[in-house]
Amino acid sequence: MTAGPLDLIPLWLIMPLTMIVSLLALEAGYKSGIWRHLRAADEKETPVAAMVAAVLGLLAFMLAFTFSMAASRFDARRQAVLEEANAIGTACLRSRLLAEPQRSRITELLRRYTEFRAQKLNPENLDRVLEESEILHEQMWQQAVASAEIDPHSIMTGLCLQSLNETIDLHAKRVFVGLHSRIPLTIWVALLALVMLGMFSLGYQSGISATRRSLGMPIFTLAFSAVLYLIVDLDRAHEGLMQVSQETMIRLRDSMLTTTP
């Protein structure tokens, strides 16, 4: 899996850590505003409020943009599972058109391959599943090549080779969208900087207007922290609450187990 600096932080720690940083930025802004108010009482609140609104608006835009990126990658992972299941099912059907012994061998290999692909992936079993999948790719392709050598002009063998090739290609696509298609670190840095700047400016506005700390500030930080947690959860493919369902692959596996070659 492509890991970044943010991946070093456990997912369960993202939300409380974001809240702590946001509250610290709010408090720093509030004390800065109080300090400024005592030394420059003639500073008007209206221009500060306009700047705070602009910063928070930019932060909201950045959150929406990042959330859209994470959601589109989640949809891509879900679509990749469906496409791969369809390709494996087609390859299994076309393998029945081959002559023995390649027909039984490829069918059995496809069943084993579907078993691996239907597993719920996590950081512990990810490398093993990928390694076994690539081994099965080579074994299936060797059986298809053996069938083609027996009858090079067979249309059925050509169709089977086409389906197996598509299955292998979709495996590569699923690995890419699941492991390597991540939100860039630059966007994370910009987003976190905007969060801190927005919270600091909000606290500064409260301080310069000489108001007391509002009980709504923790609620405000909680809302932003929840959205950030969802974005991080969507970006991490194999952990967290937002996981792509393997139901399509599981149904294919069950149907293959109940079908005789």
C-alpha positions in Angstrom: 0.0 0.0 0.0 1.2 3.5 -0.8 1.7 5.0 2.7 2.1 8.7 3.5 2.9 10.6 6.6 -0.7 10.9 7.5 -1.0 7.0 7.5 1.3 6.9 10.5 -1.6 8.4 12.6 -4.2 5.7 13.6 -7.6 6.3 12.2 -9.3 6.4 15.6 -6.9 9.2 16.6 -7.7 11.5 13.7 -10.9 13.0 15.1 -9.7 13.7 18.7 -6.4 15.0 17.4 -8.1 17.3 15.0 -10.4 18.6 17.7 -7.4 19.3 20.0 -5.5 21.1 17.4 -8.5 23.2 16.4 -9.3 24.1 20.0 -5.7 25.2 20.5 -5.8 27.3 17.4 -9.1 28.9 18.6 -7.6 29.6 22.0 -4.5 31.1 20.5 -6.6 33.3 18.3 -8.8 34.3 21.2 -5.9 35.4 23.4 -4.3 37.2 20.4 -7.6 39.0 19.9 -7.8 40.0 23.6 -4.2 41.2 23.5 -4.9 43.2 20.4 -8.1 44.7 21.8 -6.4 46.0 24.9 -3.7 47.7 22.8 -5.8 48.9 19.9 -9.3 49.5 21.1 -10.1 51.5 17.9 -9.7 48.4 15.6 -13.1 47.8 14.0 -14.7 44.4 14.2 -16.5 44.6 10.9 -13.4 44.2 8.6 -12.1 41.4 10.8 -15.5 39.6 10.5 -15.3 39.9 6.7 -11.9 38.4 6.6 -12.9 35.6 9.0 -15.9 34.8 6.7 -13.6 34.7 3.7 -11.2 32.3 5.4 -14.0 30.0 6.6 -15.6 30.1 3.2 -12.3 29.0 1.6 -12.0 26.3 4.2 -15.5 25.0 3.4 -14.7 25.0 -0.3 -11.5 23.0 0.4 -13.3 20.5 2.5 -16.0 20.0 -0.2 -13.3 19.6 -2.8 -11.3 17.1 -0.8 -14.4 15.2 0.2 -15.4 14.9 -3.5 -12.0 13.5 -4.3 -12.2 10.9 -1.6 -15.8 10.0 -2.5 -14.9 9.6 -6.2 -12.0 7.2 -5.3 -14.4 5.2 -3.1 -16.8 4.8 -6.0 -13.9 3.8 -8.3 -13.0 1.0 -5.8 -16.6 -0.2 -5.7 -16.9 -0.2 -9.5 -13.6 -2.1 -9.8 -14.9 -4.9 -7.6 -18.0 -5.2 -9.8 -16.0 -5.2 -13.0 -13.6 -7.8 -11.7 -16.4 -10.1 -10.6 -18.0 -9.8 -14.0 -14.7 -10.6 -15.8 -14.1 -13.6 -13.6 -17.6 -14.9 -14.1 -17.2 -14.5 -17.9 -13.8 -16.3 -17.8 -15.3 -19.1 -15.8 -18.2 -19.6 -18.3 -15.8 -19.5 -21.3 -13.4 -21.9 -19.7 -16.1 -24.6 -19.9 -15.8 -24.5 -23.7 -12.2 -25.8 -23.5 -11.2 -29.4 -23.9 -10.0 -31.5 -20.9 -7.8 -31.3 -18.9 -7.5 -27.5 -19.3 -11.2 -27.0 -18.7 -11.2 -28.5 -15.2 -7.8 -27.0 -14.3 -8.7 -23.4 -15.3 -12.1 -23.7 -13.6 -10.5 -24.8 -10.4 -7.9 -22.1 -10.6 -10.6 -19.5 -11.1 -12.5 -20.8 -8.0 -9.4 -20.5 -5.9 -8.7 -17.0 -7.4 -12.3 -15.9 -6.5 -11.8 -17.1 -3.0 -8.8 -14.8 -2.6 -10.5 -11.9 -4.2 -13.6 -12.2 -2.0 -11.7 -11.9 1.2 -12.0 -8.7 3.2 -8.6 -7.1 2.8 -6.7 -5.5 5.7 -3.1 -4.5 6.2 -2.3 -7.9 7.7 -3.4 -10.1 4.8 -3.0 -7.7 1.9 0.5 -8.7 0.8 -0.4 -12.4 0.9 -3.6 -12.0 -1.1 -1.8 -10.0 -3.8 1.1 -12.5 -4.0 -1.3 -15.5 -4.3 -3.4 -13.7 -6.9 -0.3 -13.1 -9.1 0.7 -16.7 -8.8 -2.8 -17.8 -9.9 -2.6 -15.4 -12.8 0.5 -17.2 -14.1 -1.0 -20.7 -13.5 -4.3 -19.8 -15.3 -2.4 -18.3 -18.2 -0.2 -21.3 -18.6 -3.2 -23.6 -18.8 -4.8 -21.3 -21.4 -1.6 -21.2 -23.5 -1.4 -25.0 -23.3 -5.0 -25.2 -24.7 -4.0 -22.8 -27.5 -1.0 -24.9 -28.4 -3.3 -27.9 -28.8 -5.6 -26.1 -31.2 -4.2 -22.7 -32.3 -7.2 -21.9 -34.5 -9.9 -22.6 -31.8 -12.3 -19.6 -31.4 -13.3 -20.9 -28.0 -9.6 -20.8 -26.8 -9.3 -17.3 -28.1 -12.4 -16.2 -26.2 -11.1 -17.7 -23.0 -7.7 -16.1 -23.4 -9.4 -12.7 -23.9 -11.4 -13.2 -20.7 -8.4 -14.2 -18.7 -6.5 -11.2 -20.0 -9.3 -8.9 -18.9 -9.4 -10.5 -15.5 -5.6 -9.9 -15.0 -6.0 -6.3 -16.3 -8.9 -5.6 -13.8 -6.7 -7.0 -11.0 -4.1 -4.3 -11.8 -6.9 -1.7 -12.0 -8.3 -2.7 -8.6 -4.8 -2.6 -7.0 -4.3 0.9 -8.4 -7.6 2.4 -7.3 -7.4 0.6 -3.9 -3.8 1.2 -2.9 -2.2 3.9 -5.0 -5.0 6.3 -5.9 -4.8 8.5 -2.8 -5.4 12.2 -1.9 -2.0 13.9 -2.4 0.0 15.1 0.6 0.0 18.6 -0.7 -3.8 18.8 -0.5 -3.7 17.4 3.1 -1.2 20.0 4.1 -3.2 22.9 2.6 -6.4 21.6 4.2 -4.9 21.3 7.6 -3.3 24.7 7.3 -6.7 26.2 6.4 -8.3 24.5 9.3 -5.8 26.0 11.8 -6.0 29.4 10.1 -9.8 29.4 10.1 -10.0 28.4 13.8 -7.3 31.0 14.7 -9.1 33.8 12.9 -12.5 32.8 14.4 -10.9 33.0 17.9 -9.3 36.3 17.1 -12.6 37.8 16.1 -14.1 36.7 19.4 -11.2 38.1 21.3 -11.1 41.5 19.5 -14.8 42.0 20.1 -14.2 41.4 23.9 -16.8 38.6 24.1 -16.5 35.6 26.4 -15.6 32.2 25.0 -18.6 30.7 23.4 -19.8 27.2 24.2 -20.5 26.9 20.5 -16.8 26.8 19.7 -16.3 23.1 20.7 -19.4 22.2 18.6 -17.9 24.1 15.7 -14.6 22.2 16.0 -16.4 18.9 16.4 -18.3 19.4 13.1 -15.1 20.2 11.2 -13.3 17.2 12.8 -16.1 14.9 11.9 -15.9 15.9 8.2 -12.1 15.5 8.2 -12.5 12.0 9.8 -14.9 11.0 7.0 -12.5 12.2 4.4 -9.6 10.3 5.9 -11.8 7.2 6.3 -12.8 7.3 2.6 -9.1 7.8 1.6 -8.0 4.6 3.4 -9.2 1.7 1.5 -8.7 -1.2 3.9 -9.5 0.2 7.3 -12.2 2.3 9.0 -16.0 2.3 8.6 -16.3 3.1 4.9 -15.4 -0.2 3.3 -16.3 -1.4 -0.2 -18.7 -4.3 -0.1 -17.4 -7.6 -1.5 -20.9 -9.0 -1.8 -20.7 -9.3 -5.6 -17.5 -11.3 -5.4 -18.9 -13.4 -2.5 -22.0 -14.3 -4.6 -19.8 -15.2 -7.6 -17.7 -17.4 -5.3 -20.8 -19.2 -3.9 -22.2 -19.8 -7.4 -18.9 -21.2 -8.6 -18.8 -23.6 -5.6 -22.2 -25.0 -6.4 -21.5 -25.4 -10.1 -19.8 -28.6 -11.4 -17.2 -28.2 -14.1 
